Amino acid sequence: MRRDNLFLPAPREIRVAGVLATLPGLAAVGFAVVLFVDALLGTTQTAGGNSVYGQAFYYALIGGGMLACGFGLLSGRTWARTPAFVLALIVGGIGWYALGPSGRPLWGVPVLVLAVALVVLLFRAPSRAWALGEYPVKEPDRE
């Protein structure tokens, strides 16, 4: 596979959105690892027969999807734009809940800012043009 086929041309907004989309994925995978290790060591208290292993698997699965979406944007794959938007809506809801009902503005404000920034980056004019296939592509010089 040629290197120029690996990274498709995408605007800077999409690349930055890819970085921002990977952050919640890294957090979810990290949380899954912590849950799994705590379950292995027996330090996690379970109430009502809840499976900590199941929770760890769930967060690893969700985090893996988020990472795939972020890496898709970083590598210029147009399929990743819509899942990244859905991810931004979910993360925005988490930030809103942490800010309001949960009373944790130190967590809520940065998460909400990340979600808003992701939505703005995904819907800027160059990002929309890229998603529609109208983004200008430079042809490599062939001599």
C-alpha positions in Angstrom: 0.0 0.0 0.0 1.4 3.4 -1.0 1.8 6.0 1.7 -0.2 8.7 -0.2 -3.2 6.3 -0.2 -2.9 5.8 3.5 -3.6 9.4 4.4 -6.3 11.0 2.4 -6.3 14.8 2.0 -8.4 16.4 4.7 -8.7 20.0 6.1 -7.0 20.9 9.3 -10.4 21.1 11.0 -10.9 17.4 10.4 -7.4 16.5 11.8 -8.0 18.6 14.9 -11.5 17.0 15.3 -9.8 13.6 15.1 -7.5 14.5 18.0 -10.4 15.7 20.0 -12.5 12.6 19.2 -9.7 10.3 20.5 -9.6 12.0 24.0 -12.9 10.5 25.3 -11.9 7.2 23.7 -8.6 7.1 25.6 -10.4 8.0 28.8 -13.0 5.2 28.4 -10.3 2.6 27.6 -8.2 3.8 30.6 -11.3 3.5 32.8 -11.9 0.0 31.5 -8.4 -1.0 32.3 -8.7 0.4 35.9 -12.0 -1.5 36.4 -10.6 -4.7 35.1 -7.5 -4.5 37.3 -9.6 -3.6 40.3 -11.8 -6.6 39.6 -8.8 -8.9 39.3 -7.3 -7.7 42.5 -10.7 -8.0 44.3 -10.7 -4.3 45.5 -13.9 -3.4 43.7 -17.1 -3.7 45.7 -20.1 -5.0 43.7 -23.7 -4.5 44.8 -26.5 -6.7 43.7 -24.3 -9.1 41.7 -23.1 -6.5 39.1 -20.3 -7.8 36.9 -17.3 -5.5 37.0 -15.9 -7.5 34.2 -18.9 -6.7 32.1 -18.6 -3.0 32.9 -14.9 -3.1 31.9 -15.8 -4.8 28.6 -18.5 -2.2 27.9 -16.2 0.7 28.5 -13.5 -0.9 26.4 -15.9 -1.5 23.6 -17.3 2.1 23.7 -13.7 3.5 24.0 -12.5 1.4 21.1 -15.3 2.7 18.9 -14.4 6.3 19.9 -10.7 5.6 19.1 -11.6 4.1 15.8 -13.7 7.2 15.0 -10.9 9.6 16.0 -8.3 7.7 14.1 -10.6 7.6 11.1 -10.8 11.4 11.1 -7.0 11.7 11.6 -6.4 9.5 8.6 -9.0 11.4 6.5 -11.8 8.9 6.2 -15.1 10.5 5.5 -17.1 7.7 7.2 -15.8 8.9 10.6 -17.5 12.3 10.4 -21.1 11.2 11.4 -20.0 8.9 14.2 -17.8 11.8 15.5 -20.8 14.1 15.5 -22.9 11.5 17.5 -19.9 11.1 19.8 -19.9 14.9 20.3 -23.6 14.9 21.2 -23.1 12.1 23.8 -20.0 13.8 25.3 -21.9 17.1 25.4 -24.7 15.4 27.4 -22.1 14.0 29.8 -20.6 17.4 30.2 -24.0 19.0 30.7 -24.9 16.5 33.4 -21.6 17.0 35.2 -22.0 20.7 35.1 -25.7 20.9 36.2 -27.3 18.1 38.1 -24.1 16.5 39.3 -22.7 19.8 40.5 -19.1 19.1 39.2 -18.2 22.1 37.1 -14.5 21.3 37.1 -15.4 18.2 35.1 -18.4 19.4 33.2 -17.0 22.6 31.7 -13.9 21.0 30.0 -16.0 18.1 28.7 -18.7 20.5 27.4 -16.1 22.7 25.7 -14.6 19.6 24.1 -18.0 18.6 22.7 -18.8 22.0 21.4 -15.4 22.4 19.8 -15.8 19.0 18.1 -19.2 20.0 16.6 -17.9 23.3 15.4 -14.9 21.7 13.8 -17.0 19.1 12.0 -19.4 21.7 10.6 -17.0 24.4 9.4 -17.1 25.1 5.7 -13.9 23.2 4.8 -15.1 20.1 6.7 -18.5 20.2 5.0 -16.8 20.5 1.6 -14.5 17.6 2.4 -17.4 15.4 3.4 -19.1 16.2 0.1 -16.0 15.4 -1.9 -15.5 19.1 -2.9 -12.4 19.7 -0.9 -9.5 20.8 -3.2 -7.0 18.0 -3.7 -3.5 18.8 -4.9 -2.3 16.4 -7.5 1.3 15.2 -6.9 3.9 16.3 -9.5 4.7 13.5 -11.8 7.9 13.8 -13.7 
